Amino acid sequence: SNDHTNERGAQPARGEQELPYVLIDCIEGKHGVYMDHLEYLKKRFCLITMKEYLENKKILSEKIRAIYMWYHKPVIDEELLQSLPNLKIVSSSGVGIDHLDLKLLSRFGVKLSNTPFVVSTDTADLGMALMLASARRLVEGYQMAVAPDTEYFPANWLGVEVSGATLGIVGMGTIGYKMAQRAKAFEMKILYHNRNQRNKEEESAVGAVYCKKIDDLLQQSDFVMLAVTLTPQTHKLIGKRELELMKPTATLINISRGLVVDQDALVEALQKKVIKAGALDVTYPEPLPRDHPLLKMQNVIITPHIGSATEDTRRVMMREMAESIEAALAGLPVPNEVPL
Ligand SMILES: O=C(O)[C@H](O)CO
Protein backbone atom coordinates (compact mmCIF):
# COMPACT_ATOMS: atom_id res chain seq x y z
CA SER A 1 0.00 0.00 0.00
CA ASN A 2 2.88 2.31 0.59
CA ASP A 3 5.89 2.90 -1.60
CA HIS A 4 7.18 5.86 0.42
CA THR A 5 5.68 8.26 -2.05
CA ASN A 6 3.75 11.44 -1.58
CA GLU A 7 0.04 11.98 -2.28
CA ARG A 8 0.45 12.09 -6.04
CA GLY A 9 2.05 8.71 -6.01
CA ALA A 10 5.48 10.02 -6.98
CA GLN A 11 8.74 10.32 -5.11
CA PRO A 12 9.15 13.90 -3.98
CA ALA A 13 10.89 15.89 -6.67
CA ARG A 14 14.27 17.41 -5.99
CA GLY A 15 13.84 20.46 -3.80
CA GLU A 16 10.36 19.45 -2.80
CA GLN A 17 10.07 18.77 0.88
CA GLU A 18 9.80 15.17 1.89
CA LEU A 19 6.76 14.39 3.98
CA PRO A 20 7.47 13.37 7.58
CA TYR A 21 7.57 9.62 8.11
CA VAL A 22 4.86 8.32 10.41
CA LEU A 23 4.52 4.77 11.64
CA ILE A 24 0.95 3.49 11.57
CA ASP A 25 -0.59 0.08 11.93
CA CYS A 26 -3.97 -1.10 10.77
CA ILE A 27 -4.47 1.06 7.75
CA GLU A 28 -6.55 -1.58 6.11
CA GLY A 29 -9.38 -3.90 6.98
CA LYS A 30 -11.87 -3.73 9.76
CA HIS A 31 -9.44 -2.30 12.30
CA GLY A 32 -8.26 0.42 10.00
CA VAL A 33 -8.82 4.14 9.81
CA TYR A 34 -11.37 5.30 7.25
CA MET A 35 -10.24 5.32 3.66
CA ASP A 36 -10.98 9.00 3.10
CA HIS A 37 -9.06 9.83 6.25
CA LEU A 38 -6.18 7.81 4.92
CA GLU A 39 -6.14 10.15 1.96
CA TYR A 40 -6.02 13.07 4.37
CA LEU A 41 -3.11 11.49 6.22
CA LYS A 42 -1.23 10.68 3.04
CA LYS A 43 -1.27 14.33 2.04
CA ARG A 44 0.55 15.18 5.24
CA PHE A 45 2.69 12.20 6.06
CA CYS A 46 4.58 9.40 4.49
CA LEU A 47 2.82 6.50 6.16
CA ILE A 48 4.84 3.43 7.01
CA THR A 49 3.05 0.33 8.20
CA MET A 50 4.53 -1.85 10.89
CA LYS A 51 5.04 -4.59 8.31
CA GLU A 52 6.95 -2.23 6.00
CA TYR A 53 8.96 -0.97 8.91
CA LEU A 54 10.02 -4.42 10.01
CA GLU A 55 10.98 -5.34 6.46
CA ASN A 56 13.04 -2.17 5.91
CA LYS A 57 14.19 -1.35 9.40
CA LYS A 58 17.66 -0.20 8.36
CA ILE A 59 16.39 2.46 5.97
CA LEU A 60 13.37 3.54 7.94
CA SER A 61 14.36 3.57 11.59
CA GLU A 62 16.06 6.98 11.47
CA LYS A 63 13.33 8.50 9.33
CA ILE A 64 10.29 7.79 11.46
CA ARG A 65 9.33 10.79 13.54
CA ALA A 66 5.87 9.97 14.84
CA ILE A 67 3.61 7.05 15.65
CA TYR A 68 -0.08 7.25 14.79
CA MET A 69 -1.45 4.89 17.44
CA TRP A 70 -4.93 3.96 16.30
CA TYR A 71 -6.69 1.83 18.88
CA HIS A 72 -3.60 0.77 20.76
CA LYS A 73 -1.67 -0.30 17.69
CA PRO A 74 1.19 -0.63 17.05
CA VAL A 75 2.21 -1.92 20.47
CA ILE A 76 4.94 0.34 21.78
CA ASP A 77 7.70 -1.27 23.78
CA GLU A 78 11.29 -0.54 24.67
CA GLU A 79 12.64 -2.39 21.65
CA LEU A 80 10.54 -0.32 19.25
CA LEU A 81 11.49 2.95 20.94
CA GLN A 82 15.14 2.02 20.89
CA SER A 83 14.96 1.44 17.17
CA LEU A 84 13.44 4.87 16.44
CA PRO A 85 16.05 7.49 17.42
CA ASN A 86 14.17 10.40 15.82
CA LEU A 87 10.73 9.65 17.21
CA LYS A 88 9.16 12.85 18.54
CA ILE A 89 5.59 11.92 19.37
CA VAL A 90 3.14 9.11 19.92
CA SER A 91 -0.35 10.29 18.97
CA SER A 92 -2.84 7.91 20.60
CA SER A 93 -6.55 7.67 19.83
CA GLY A 94 -9.18 7.97 22.57
CA VAL A 95 -8.89 9.24 26.09
CA GLY A 96 -7.49 6.24 27.98
CA ILE A 97 -3.71 5.91 28.05
CA ASP A 98 -3.53 2.80 30.22
CA HIS A 99 -2.15 0.84 27.25
CA LEU A 100 0.99 2.97 27.30
CA ASP A 101 4.03 2.98 29.55
CA LEU A 102 4.35 6.69 30.32
CA LYS A 103 7.68 6.35 32.13
CA LEU A 104 9.14 4.57 29.12
CA LEU A 105 7.98 7.32 26.75
CA SER A 106 9.38 10.00 28.99
CA ARG A 107 12.70 8.13 29.30
CA PHE A 108 12.98 8.23 25.51
CA GLY A 109 11.99 11.90 25.43
CA VAL A 110 8.94 11.14 23.32
CA LYS A 111 5.84 13.32 23.60
CA LEU A 112 2.38 11.82 23.97
CA SER A 113 -1.00 13.11 22.87
CA ASN A 114 -4.51 11.64 23.03
CA THR A 115 -8.01 12.79 22.07
CA PRO A 116 -9.62 13.30 25.47
CA PHE A 117 -12.57 15.62 24.91
CA VAL A 118 -14.08 14.48 21.66
CA VAL A 119 -15.01 11.05 23.06
CA SER A 120 -16.95 12.36 26.07
CA THR A 121 -20.36 13.05 24.58
CA ASP A 122 -20.69 9.70 22.87
CA THR A 123 -19.40 7.81 25.87
CA ALA A 124 -21.89 9.54 28.16
CA ASP A 125 -24.64 8.75 25.64
CA LEU A 126 -23.60 5.12 25.71
CA GLY A 127 -23.68 5.10 29.52
CA MET A 128 -27.25 6.35 29.31
CA ALA A 129 -28.10 3.75 26.68
CA LEU A 130 -26.70 0.93 28.81
CA MET A 131 -28.54 2.14 31.89
CA LEU A 132 -31.85 2.38 30.04
CA ALA A 133 -31.36 -0.87 28.17
CA SER A 134 -30.57 -2.76 31.35
CA ALA A 135 -33.32 -1.18 33.42
CA ARG A 136 -35.96 -1.72 30.74
CA ARG A 137 -34.60 -5.12 29.64
CA LEU A 138 -34.30 -4.10 26.00
CA VAL A 139 -32.18 -7.05 24.90
CA GLU A 140 -34.48 -9.61 26.48
CA GLY A 141 -37.43 -7.65 25.15
CA TYR A 142 -36.05 -7.77 21.64
CA GLN A 143 -35.42 -11.50 21.93
CA MET A 144 -38.96 -12.01 23.13
CA ALA A 145 -40.47 -9.83 20.43
CA VAL A 146 -38.74 -11.71 17.62
CA ALA A 147 -39.18 -15.22 19.06
CA PRO A 148 -41.32 -17.42 16.78
CA ASP A 149 -43.64 -18.38 19.63
CA THR A 150 -43.89 -14.98 21.26
CA GLU A 151 -46.84 -13.96 23.35
CA TYR A 152 -47.11 -10.54 24.95
CA PHE A 153 -47.95 -10.48 28.66
CA PRO A 154 -47.93 -6.87 29.78
CA ALA A 155 -48.20 -7.71 33.46
CA ASN A 156 -45.07 -9.79 33.80
CA TRP A 157 -42.66 -8.02 31.55
CA LEU A 158 -41.26 -5.64 34.09
CA GLY A 159 -38.15 -3.56 34.38
CA VAL A 160 -37.22 -0.84 36.83
CA GLU A 161 -37.85 2.85 36.56
CA VAL A 162 -34.92 5.09 35.66
CA SER A 163 -36.63 8.45 36.14
CA GLY A 164 -36.47 9.45 39.77
CA ALA A 165 -33.94 6.74 40.65
CA THR A 166 -30.55 7.53 42.18
CA LEU A 167 -27.51 7.49 39.92
CA GLY A 168 -24.07 7.27 41.52
CA ILE A 169 -21.31 8.44 39.21
CA VAL A 170 -17.84 7.23 40.12
CA GLY A 171 -15.36 9.53 38.39
CA MET A 172 -16.69 13.01 37.69
CA GLY A 173 -14.41 13.95 34.81
CA THR A 174 -15.67 15.18 31.47
CA ILE A 175 -17.58 11.96 30.76
CA GLY A 176 -18.98 11.71 34.30
CA TYR A 177 -20.19 15.28 34.17
CA LYS A 178 -21.90 14.75 30.84
CA MET A 179 -23.60 11.71 32.35
CA ALA A 180 -24.88 13.94 35.14
CA GLN A 181 -26.26 16.43 32.62
CA ARG A 182 -28.15 13.64 30.88
CA ALA A 183 -29.36 12.09 34.13
CA LYS A 184 -30.69 15.47 35.24
CA ALA A 185 -32.97 15.50 32.22
CA PHE A 186 -34.22 12.11 33.39
CA GLU A 187 -35.05 13.63 36.78
CA MET A 188 -32.60 11.33 38.53
CA LYS A 189 -31.04 12.03 41.91
CA ILE A 190 -27.33 12.30 41.30
CA LEU A 191 -24.49 11.38 43.62
CA TYR A 192 -20.86 11.43 42.62
CA HIS A 193 -17.52 10.38 43.94
CA ASN A 194 -14.32 11.92 42.63
CA ARG A 195 -10.82 12.69 43.86
CA ASN A 196 -11.76 16.36 43.89
CA GLN A 197 -15.11 17.91 44.57
CA ARG A 198 -16.49 19.93 41.67
CA ASN A 199 -17.23 23.58 42.39
CA LYS A 200 -20.64 24.61 43.68
CA GLU A 201 -21.83 26.06 40.37
CA GLU A 202 -20.98 22.88 38.51
CA GLU A 203 -22.67 20.78 41.17
CA SER A 204 -25.84 22.82 41.25
CA ALA A 205 -26.09 23.04 37.45
CA VAL A 206 -26.75 19.29 37.41
CA GLY A 207 -27.98 18.85 40.98
CA ALA A 208 -25.14 16.48 41.87
CA VAL A 209 -24.24 15.72 45.49
CA TYR A 210 -20.64 14.88 46.37
CA CYS A 211 -19.84 11.70 48.30
CA LYS A 212 -16.35 11.99 49.71
CA LYS A 213 -16.53 8.30 50.56
CA ILE A 214 -17.34 5.95 47.71
CA ASP A 215 -19.09 3.67 50.24
CA ASP A 216 -21.85 6.26 50.75
CA LEU A 217 -22.48 6.42 47.03
CA LEU A 218 -22.52 2.63 46.68
CA GLN A 219 -25.01 2.21 49.51
CA GLN A 220 -27.46 4.77 48.19
CA SER A 221 -27.42 4.35 44.41
CA ASP A 222 -29.84 2.41 42.22
CA PHE A 223 -27.42 2.68 39.31
CA VAL A 224 -23.66 2.90 39.81
CA MET A 225 -21.88 4.27 36.75
CA LEU A 226 -18.11 3.81 36.50
CA ALA A 227 -16.47 6.61 34.54
CA VAL A 228 -13.00 6.72 36.10
CA THR A 229 -9.66 6.53 34.36
CA LEU A 230 -7.84 3.24 34.92
CA THR A 231 -4.81 3.94 37.13
CA PRO A 232 -3.10 1.95 39.89
CA GLN A 233 -5.50 3.70 42.29
CA THR A 234 -8.64 2.64 40.42
CA HIS A 235 -7.48 -0.87 39.50
CA LYS A 236 -10.17 -3.23 40.89
CA LEU A 237 -11.77 -0.29 42.69
CA ILE A 238 -15.02 -2.27 42.72
CA GLY A 239 -14.46 -5.63 44.39
CA LYS A 240 -16.44 -8.02 46.58
CA ARG A 241 -16.66 -5.56 49.48
CA GLU A 242 -17.92 -2.72 47.29
CA LEU A 243 -20.45 -4.94 45.49
CA GLU A 244 -21.78 -6.07 48.85
CA LEU A 245 -22.28 -2.46 49.85
CA MET A 246 -24.54 -1.91 46.85
CA LYS A 247 -28.30 -2.41 47.05
CA PRO A 248 -29.53 -5.85 45.94
CA THR A 249 -31.74 -3.94 43.49
CA ALA A 250 -28.84 -1.94 42.02
CA THR A 251 -27.19 -2.13 38.61
CA LEU A 252 -23.49 -1.64 37.91
CA ILE A 253 -22.67 0.10 34.63
CA ASN A 254 -19.09 0.25 33.41
CA ILE A 255 -18.04 2.59 30.62
CA SER A 256 -14.41 3.02 31.74
CA ARG A 257 -12.13 -0.02 31.75
CA GLY A 258 -12.77 -3.64 32.63
CA LEU A 259 -9.96 -3.68 35.16
CA VAL A 260 -11.69 -1.08 37.33
CA VAL A 261 -13.86 -4.00 38.47
CA ASP A 262 -12.78 -7.28 40.04
CA GLN A 263 -14.54 -9.28 37.38
CA ASP A 264 -14.60 -12.58 39.28
CA ALA A 265 -16.23 -10.82 42.22
CA LEU A 266 -18.73 -9.27 39.81
CA VAL A 267 -19.64 -12.65 38.33
CA GLU A 268 -20.22 -14.02 41.80
CA ALA A 269 -22.26 -10.99 42.89
CA LEU A 270 -24.47 -11.28 39.80
CA GLN A 271 -24.90 -15.04 40.21
CA LYS A 272 -25.81 -14.72 43.88
CA LYS A 273 -28.02 -11.68 43.25
CA VAL A 274 -25.90 -9.52 45.55
CA ILE A 275 -26.68 -6.88 42.92
CA LYS A 276 -29.44 -6.95 40.36
CA ALA A 277 -27.71 -6.44 37.04
CA GLY A 278 -24.62 -5.43 35.12
CA ALA A 279 -24.28 -3.34 31.96
CA LEU A 280 -20.74 -3.38 30.63
CA ASP A 281 -19.12 -1.70 27.67
CA VAL A 282 -15.74 -2.87 28.92
CA THR A 283 -14.44 -6.17 30.29
CA TYR A 284 -11.14 -7.94 30.57
CA PRO A 285 -10.05 -9.37 28.33
CA GLU A 286 -11.87 -7.91 25.33
CA PRO A 287 -13.59 -9.77 23.91
CA LEU A 288 -14.32 -12.23 26.72
CA PRO A 289 -13.68 -15.91 26.03
CA ARG A 290 -16.83 -17.33 24.48
CA ASP A 291 -17.55 -19.54 27.48
CA HIS A 292 -17.26 -16.74 30.04
CA PRO A 293 -20.09 -16.72 32.59
CA LEU A 294 -20.83 -13.01 31.99
CA LEU A 295 -21.93 -13.90 28.46
CA LYS A 296 -24.56 -16.27 29.71
CA MET A 297 -26.35 -14.23 32.33
CA GLN A 298 -29.80 -12.91 31.76
CA ASN A 299 -29.11 -9.91 34.00
CA VAL A 300 -26.04 -8.75 32.06
CA ILE A 301 -25.76 -6.61 28.94
CA ILE A 302 -22.40 -6.34 27.21
CA THR A 303 -21.36 -4.09 24.35
CA PRO A 304 -18.00 -4.36 22.54
CA HIS A 305 -16.17 -1.25 23.87
CA ILE A 306 -18.10 1.21 21.73
CA GLY A 307 -18.15 4.30 23.95
CA SER A 308 -16.84 6.62 21.27
CA ALA A 309 -17.96 4.57 18.28
CA THR A 310 -19.88 7.03 16.15
CA GLU A 311 -18.73 8.02 12.73
CA ASP A 312 -18.55 11.73 13.56
CA THR A 313 -16.49 11.26 16.69
CA ARG A 314 -14.07 8.83 15.14
CA ARG A 315 -13.44 11.29 12.32
CA VAL A 316 -12.66 14.13 14.73
CA MET A 317 -10.38 11.79 16.67
CA MET A 318 -8.39 10.87 13.59
CA ARG A 319 -8.00 14.49 12.60
CA GLU A 320 -6.92 15.55 16.09
CA MET A 321 -4.33 12.80 16.12
CA ALA A 322 -2.87 14.10 12.87
CA GLU A 323 -2.88 17.69 14.14
CA SER A 324 -0.95 16.72 17.26
CA ILE A 325 1.71 15.07 15.12
CA GLU A 326 2.00 18.09 12.84
CA ALA A 327 2.35 20.44 15.80
CA ALA A 328 4.98 18.28 17.50
CA LEU A 329 7.04 18.00 14.34
CA ALA A 330 6.80 21.75 13.75
CA GLY A 331 7.98 22.41 17.30
CA LEU A 332 4.65 24.04 18.18
CA PRO A 333 2.58 23.49 21.34
CA VAL A 334 0.96 20.08 20.92
CA PRO A 335 -2.83 20.01 21.19
CA ASN A 336 -3.98 17.40 23.74
CA GLU A 337 -0.46 16.73 24.94
CA VAL A 338 -0.41 14.38 27.92
CA PRO A 339 2.12 15.55 30.50
CA LEU A 340 4.63 12.76 31.18
O1 LIG B 1 -10.22 5.54 26.04
C1 LIG B 1 -10.96 5.63 25.04
O2 LIG B 1 -11.18 6.69 24.50
C2 LIG B 1 -11.61 4.42 24.49
O3 LIG B 1 -11.95 3.55 25.51
C3 LIG B 1 -10.75 3.72 23.49
O4 LIG B 1 -9.48 3.50 23.93
The ligand as an SDF file (V2000), in Angstrom:
LIG
                    3D

  7  6  0  0  0  0  0  0  0  0999 V2000
  -10.2220    5.5370   26.0400 O   0  0  0  0  0  0  0  0  0  0  0  0
  -10.9550    5.6320   25.0440 C   0  0  0  0  0  0  0  0  0  0  0  0
  -11.1810    6.6950   24.4960 O   0  0  0  0  0  0  0  0  0  0  0  0
  -11.6060    4.4170   24.4940 C   0  0  0  0  0  0  0  0  0  0  0  0
  -11.9540    3.5470   25.5120 O   0  0  0  0  0  0  0  0  0  0  0  0
  -10.7500    3.7200   23.4880 C   0  0  0  0  0  0  0  0  0  0  0  0
   -9.4790    3.5020   23.9270 O   0  0  0  0  0  0  0  0  0  0  0  0
  1  2  2  0
  2  3  1  0
  2  4  1  0
  4  5  1  0
  4  6  1  0
  6  7  1  0
M  END
$$$$
